[in-house]
Amino acid sequence: MFHLSNYHGSEQADEAMNVELPAASEQDLSHVITANRVYNYQTTHHFFVGDESTVELFNAFKGIALQNDHEYFGILELHPEYEAVLSMLKLLIDSVPELPESPGYNAIQWMEDMHPNCWMAWKNATFYLSGGATLISRFQQYLVQKQVSLEQIIVIN
């Protein structure tokens, strides 16, 4: 889940305010370690799919992508009150409302509404699926139907 208390503003603002920042939590380090372990450095496009439980992990992936001058994007199924977190973290990830009775549905609909030229740019990406088991399963099935190879899909539990 989100740990908004660990969100750090810009270094300049923090220095100007002379605020001591708390050390990274064990969970934050765990996300960074996981991201470094599973990130596919061989591809230049990375697409993230998940729910509110995956925001911090995807933020760690964002850091790796930016360090390597890679492209990243994604879709998250979120409660509306979590929208602000995406802005605070400056994640280039869209969100759709989650449907507790049908995880994955809105994320798949979002993909279906994607412009065909956009899909052409992302169809060869590495796809990282994380979050609830039903969301992961449904989205993986969707990607396979869209002729994305299983080698391009990384499931993170």
LUMTOR-491001 format. One record per residue (C-alpha): chain; residue in three letters; residue number from 0; x negated, y negated, z negated. Coordinates in nm, 3 decimals, decimal comma. Layout:
<recs>
   unit   code   pos         x         y         z
      A    ALA   NUM         X         Y         Z
...
</recs>
This chain:
<recs>
   unit   code   pos         x         y         z
      A    MET     0     0,000     0,000     0,000
      A    PHE     1    -0,107    -0,361     0,028
      A    HIS     2    -0,338    -0,513    -0,227
      A    LEU     3    -0,278    -0,879    -0,166
      A    SER     4    -0,479    -0,970    -0,475
      A    ASN     5    -0,789    -0,847    -0,289
      A    TYR     6    -0,728    -1,069     0,015
      A    HIS     7    -1,019    -1,304     0,058
      A    GLY     8    -0,991    -1,634     0,243
      A    SER     9    -1,270    -1,775     0,450
      A    GLU    10    -1,616    -1,775     0,294
      A    GLN    11    -1,641    -2,151     0,339
      A    ALA    12    -1,318    -2,213     0,150
      A    ASP    13    -1,426    -1,978    -0,129
      A    GLU    14    -1,767    -2,142    -0,157
      A    ALA    15    -1,610    -2,486    -0,159
      A    MET    16    -1,385    -2,382    -0,446
      A    ASN    17    -1,676    -2,203    -0,621
      A    VAL    18    -1,451    -1,905    -0,681
      A    GLU    19    -1,596    -1,568    -0,771
      A    LEU    20    -1,442    -1,294    -0,561
      A    PRO    21    -1,370    -0,956    -0,712
      A    ALA    22    -1,581    -0,667    -0,591
      A    ALA    23    -1,427    -0,447    -0,326
      A    SER    24    -1,208    -0,182    -0,478
      A    GLU    25    -1,273     0,189    -0,445
      A    GLN    26    -0,971     0,209    -0,214
      A    ASP    27    -1,110    -0,069     0,009
      A    LEU    28    -1,440     0,119     0,036
      A    SER    29    -1,251     0,439     0,112
      A    HIS    30    -1,078     0,268     0,407
      A    VAL    31    -1,410     0,140     0,543
      A    ILE    32    -1,570     0,484     0,509
      A    THR    33    -1,274     0,652     0,681
      A    ALA    34    -1,272     0,393     0,960
      A    ASN    35    -1,645     0,438     1,024
      A    ARG    36    -1,610     0,817     1,019
      A    VAL    37    -1,325     0,845     1,272
      A    TYR    38    -1,379     0,540     1,494
      A    ASN    39    -1,453     0,637     1,853
      A    TYR    40    -1,754     0,422     1,943
      A    GLN    41    -1,754     0,566     2,298
      A    THR    42    -1,437     0,381     2,405
      A    THR    43    -1,380     0,008     2,427
      A    HIS    44    -1,003     0,003     2,368
      A    HIS    45    -0,848     0,108     2,037
      A    PHE    46    -0,474     0,127     1,967
      A    PHE    47    -0,339     0,164     1,611
      A    VAL    48     0,001     0,304     1,517
      A    GLY    49     0,129     0,327     1,161
      A    ASP    50     0,336     0,186     0,879
      A    GLU    51     0,276    -0,040     0,578
      A    SER    52     0,052     0,222     0,417
      A    THR    53    -0,202     0,182     0,699
      A    VAL    54    -0,260    -0,195     0,710
      A    GLU    55    -0,584    -0,189     0,510
      A    LEU    56    -0,722     0,100     0,715
      A    PHE    57    -0,640    -0,080     1,038
      A    ASN    58    -0,804    -0,393     0,899
      A    ALA    59    -1,122    -0,186     0,853
      A    PHE    60    -1,091    -0,065     1,215
      A    LYS    61    -1,051    -0,427     1,327
      A    GLY    62    -1,387    -0,511     1,171
      A    ILE    63    -1,560    -0,229     1,357
      A    ALA    64    -1,392    -0,320     1,686
      A    LEU    65    -1,493    -0,685     1,659
      A    GLN    66    -1,853    -0,596     1,563
      A    ASN    67    -1,876    -0,382     1,876
      A    ASP    68    -1,699    -0,630     2,106
      A    HIS    69    -1,417    -0,377     2,160
      A    GLU    70    -1,049    -0,449     2,221
      A    TYR    71    -0,789    -0,343     1,967
      A    PHE    72    -0,415    -0,368     1,938
      A    GLY    73    -0,135    -0,173     1,778
      A    ILE    74     0,213    -0,143     1,641
      A    LEU    75     0,326    -0,104     1,282
      A    GLU    76     0,665    -0,015     1,146
      A    LEU    77     0,708    -0,252     0,851
      A    HIS    78     0,956    -0,390     0,604
      A    PRO    79     1,012    -0,756     0,707
      A    GLU    80     0,862    -0,884     0,380
      A    TYR    81     0,521    -0,743     0,482
      A    GLU    82     0,498    -0,953     0,799
      A    ALA    83     0,295    -1,221     0,620
      A    VAL    84     0,019    -0,970     0,546
      A    LEU    85    -0,054    -0,924     0,917
      A    SER    86    -0,093    -1,301     0,954
      A    MET    87    -0,315    -1,329     0,647
      A    LEU    88    -0,546    -1,054     0,772
      A    LYS    89    -0,534    -1,190     1,127
      A    LEU    90    -0,460    -0,846     1,266
      A    LEU    91    -0,376    -0,839     1,636
      A    ILE    92    -0,101    -0,589     1,574
      A    ASP    93     0,269    -0,623     1,647
      A    SER    94     0,530    -0,501     1,406
      A    VAL    95     0,879    -0,365     1,432
      A    PRO    96     1,128    -0,298     1,152
      A    GLU    97     1,099     0,047     1,006
      A    LEU    98     1,398     0,277     1,016
      A    PRO    99     1,369     0,506     0,712
      A    GLU   100     1,612     0,751     0,870
      A    SER   101     1,412     0,764     1,194
      A    PRO   102     1,038     0,695     1,153
      A    GLY   103     0,861     0,625     1,479
      A    TYR   104     1,173     0,529     1,671
      A    ASN   105     1,116     0,153     1,679
      A    ALA   106     0,744     0,191     1,753
      A    ILE   107     0,827     0,415     2,050
      A    GLN   108     1,093     0,170     2,170
      A    TRP   109     0,834    -0,107     2,149
      A    MET   110     0,601     0,100     2,367
      A    GLU   111     0,880     0,167     2,615
      A    ASP   112     0,939    -0,208     2,643
      A    MET   113     0,569    -0,270     2,714
      A    HIS   114     0,504    -0,421     3,057
      A    PRO   115     0,368    -0,155     3,296
      A    ASN   116     0,051    -0,359     3,360
      A    CYS   117    -0,013    -0,371     2,988
      A    TRP   118     0,028     0,007     2,961
      A    MET   119    -0,221     0,050     3,247
      A    ALA   120    -0,481    -0,139     3,040
      A    TRP   121    -0,419     0,067     2,726
      A    LYS   122    -0,336     0,419     2,850
      A    ASN   123    -0,702     0,523     2,833
      A    ALA   124    -0,756     0,386     2,482
      A    THR   125    -0,826     0,586     2,171
      A    PHE   126    -0,502     0,603     1,972
      A    TYR   127    -0,522     0,614     1,591
      A    LEU   128    -0,207     0,746     1,425
      A    SER   129    -0,161     0,713     1,051
      A    GLY   130     0,121     0,678     0,800
      A    GLY   131     0,417     0,906     0,746
      A    ALA   132     0,411     1,257     0,890
      A    THR   133     0,729     1,210     1,094
      A    LEU   134     0,605     0,884     1,246
      A    ILE   135     0,274     1,048     1,339
      A    SER   136     0,441     1,356     1,488
      A    ARG   137     0,695     1,162     1,694
      A    PHE   138     0,440     0,914     1,824
      A    GLN   139     0,193     1,188     1,913
      A    GLN   140     0,466     1,369     2,109
      A    TYR   141     0,551     1,042     2,284
      A    LEU   142     0,187     0,983     2,384
      A    VAL   143     0,153     1,337     2,519
      A    GLN   144     0,470     1,282     2,725
      A    LYS   145     0,305     0,965     2,861
      A    GLN   146     0,013     1,187     2,970
      A    VAL   147    -0,231     1,069     2,705
      A    SER   148    -0,475     1,352     2,637
      A    LEU   149    -0,501     1,499     2,288
      A    GLU   150    -0,871     1,404     2,288
      A    GLN   151    -0,762     1,038     2,292
      A    ILE   152    -0,542     1,078     1,985
      A    ILE   153    -0,690     1,065     1,636
      A    VAL   154    -0,457     1,152     1,348
      A    ILE   155    -0,558     1,011     1,011
      A    ASN   156    -0,383     1,157     0,706
</recs>
